Amino acid sequence: MAHSYNVSAFHIVFSTKHRRPLISPDTQPTLWKYLAGIARNHGMTVLGIGGTDNHAHVLVSLPADVALAAAVRDLKCNSSRWMRETDRNFAWQQGYGAFSVSAPQLERVKCYIRNQQKHHHKISFEDEFIRMLRAANIPFEPGEVFD
């Protein structure tokens, strides 16, 4: 083949440290835009970003030469640094969840991310994340998922 073709879409989820409500409703739109800018600056295609006061969901397509771990590191490090300019106590949790998304499921995941506020009136972030791990058949120890 003369060219390489690649689609690597990931639904990335990470929370604030100890899942504290550090992202105010007023700050959320600006933080989501800032995360989108970071992603674009690192060659990612942004498909959706949202979340609540204690976690973020980022749906991106990664270029072939960008590793998932590097993409998450760039998103979290740069956004954390920016958030600490106004809130010294801001920090993201150390880990993250990343779930591959097939092309037919992209619209469903985009809708899911857009409706996070409504969704979390029914289910906590912790329960949501455990469900996501189970749905993806990712092995985990329940007592070790959150610190």
C-alpha positions in Angstrom: 0.0 0.0 0.0 1.2 3.5 -0.7 -0.5 5.1 2.4 -1.2 4.2 5.9 -4.8 4.4 7.1 -5.7 4.5 10.8 -8.7 5.3 13.0 -8.0 5.2 16.7 -11.0 6.7 18.6 -10.9 6.6 22.4 -13.3 7.6 25.1 -11.0 8.8 27.9 -12.3 9.3 31.4 -10.4 10.8 34.3 -11.4 12.4 37.6 -10.3 15.1 39.9 -8.1 14.0 42.8 -10.2 12.1 45.3 -13.1 12.9 43.0 -13.6 16.2 44.7 -16.0 18.7 43.1 -13.2 21.1 41.8 -14.7 22.0 38.4 -17.4 24.6 39.0 -20.3 24.8 36.5 -19.0 28.2 35.5 -15.5 26.8 34.8 -16.6 23.7 32.9 -17.2 25.2 29.4 -13.9 26.9 29.5 -12.0 23.8 30.7 -13.7 21.7 28.0 -12.6 24.2 25.4 -9.1 24.3 26.9 -8.9 20.5 26.8 -10.0 20.6 23.1 -7.3 23.1 22.3 -4.6 20.9 24.0 -5.9 17.9 22.0 -5.8 19.8 18.7 -2.3 21.1 19.5 -1.1 17.6 19.9 -2.6 16.3 16.6 -5.7 14.7 18.0 -9.1 15.1 16.4 -11.6 16.2 19.1 -15.0 14.4 18.8 -16.5 15.3 22.2 -15.6 16.7 25.6 -17.7 17.1 28.7 -18.1 16.0 32.3 -19.2 17.3 35.7 -17.7 18.9 38.7 -15.4 15.9 39.5 -14.5 14.3 36.2 -14.0 14.7 32.4 -14.8 12.7 29.4 -12.8 13.2 26.2 -13.6 11.5 23.0 -10.7 11.8 20.5 -9.2 10.2 17.5 -5.5 9.8 17.8 -3.0 10.1 14.9 -1.0 6.9 14.2 2.1 8.3 15.7 0.6 9.4 19.1 0.4 6.8 21.9 -2.6 6.7 24.1 -0.7 7.2 27.3 1.1 10.2 25.8 -2.2 11.7 24.7 -3.7 11.4 28.2 -0.5 12.7 29.8 -0.6 15.8 27.6 -4.3 16.4 28.3 -4.0 16.0 32.0 -0.7 17.8 32.6 -1.5 20.9 30.5 -5.1 21.3 31.8 -4.0 20.8 35.4 -1.3 23.4 35.1 -3.9 25.8 33.6 -6.5 25.1 36.3 -4.0 25.6 39.1 -3.6 29.2 37.9 -7.0 30.0 39.5 -7.3 27.1 42.0 -4.1 26.0 43.7 -5.8 22.9 45.0 -6.7 21.5 41.6 -5.3 18.2 40.5 -6.4 15.2 38.4 -6.5 11.7 39.8 -3.4 9.8 38.9 -5.0 7.1 36.6 -7.6 7.2 33.8 -9.9 4.9 31.8 -9.6 4.7 28.0 -12.1 2.8 26.0 -11.8 2.2 22.2 -14.8 3.3 20.3 -15.8 1.8 16.9 -17.1 4.1 14.2 -20.7 3.0 14.5 -20.7 3.8 18.2 -19.2 7.3 18.0 -22.6 9.2 17.9 -23.8 7.2 20.9 -20.7 8.1 22.9 -20.9 11.8 21.8 -24.5 11.9 23.1 -23.5 10.2 26.3 -20.8 12.8 26.9 -23.1 15.8 26.1 -25.6 14.5 28.7 -23.3 14.0 31.7 -25.1 16.5 34.0 -28.4 14.7 33.5 -26.8 11.3 33.6 -25.2 11.9 37.0 -28.5 12.8 38.6 -29.1 9.0 38.4 -25.6 7.4 39.0 -22.4 8.4 40.7 -19.2 8.8 38.9 -17.8 5.8 40.8 -20.6 3.5 39.8 -20.5 4.9 36.2 -16.7 4.1 35.9 -17.1 0.6 37.4 -19.9 -0.1 34.8 -17.6 1.2 32.0 -14.8 -1.2 33.2 -17.2 -4.1 33.3 -18.7 -3.3 29.9 -15.2 -3.3 28.4 -14.3 -6.5 30.2 -11.3 -4.8 31.8 -10.2 -6.8 34.9 -9.9 -4.8 38.1 -9.9 -5.1 41.9 -12.9 -3.1 43.2 -10.9 -1.8 46.2 -8.1 -0.6 44.0 -10.0 1.4 41.4 -10.2 4.6 43.5 -7.8 5.7 46.1 
